[in-house]
Amino acid sequence: MAPSERHSKIIAYGQAYELLSAALKQFPREMWQYKPGPERWSIHEIMVRLADSEANSYIRCRRFIAEPGAAVMAYDENRWAESLSYHGQDPEEALELFGLLRRMSHRMIKNLPDAVWSNTVHHPENGIMTMDDWLGVYTSHVPDHIQQMQATHAAWMAEKKGQRCDPDRSLFEFSKK
């Protein structure tokens, strides 16, 4: 990745908490538990999922820097959501945790030497990944989930109007079929 593209992604990566916080304001709190289908995610679940994902990202980032060539852990996000009872967790605490982890990683990566960005780790599902790959994944992660939240909100609004929503329209699955 070119240094200028990386710089832009690092800036976007660092703005994720503010982007997420602003996006959440468009969704009425009364619909955060709403699921557009039994295998779909609610906004509440997405928020907890983002915190868990960010915790994994935090460790992966450090692995790239301190232990290049090492393996990183994969995890089954759907199993985590079910087994860890995402609906029973506090979404505000999840948002706080996400923000803290993201800020700490952002502070660390914004001044890394160019050579570190080619460090690799082995991901059990994705194979060899560079730190640039990691940055690309986590820069788009929050915007992707905001789109998912917007689709969930649209389904909720349609249901309130007595309309049937299209369950396949931009909604990510909660559990495997």
Disulfide bonds with the S-S distance in Angstrom:
none
